[in-house]
């Protein structure tokens, strides 16, 4: 294998590492949002009396059932997004591992020559 191929693979490997980092941050953000929605759901469930929600910077009164439904919808959407990002992360991690092994094998082969 020539040095040019190793460099190309190294560049591809660095890109995959960047993608992994981005996907990891997205997963973390989604998990934080998931916890926030879980807490919001619990608070709305406990609420006695009026319930208020923010819509575009404005606070409006809403029915407790409507607030719970909106939170449940957001939780469902967030779970779908989290599943997608998790699958992307797993696939990217698999590719990154394969590429790392390929680069190591190439370097080892060059060292033996």
Secondary structure, 3 states (H helix, E strand, C coil): CCHHHHHHHHHHHHHHHHHHHHHHHHHHHHHHHHHHHHHHHHHHHHCCCCEEEEECCEEEEECHHHHHHHHHHHHHHHHHHHHHHHHHHHHHHHHHHHHHHHHHHHHHHHHHC
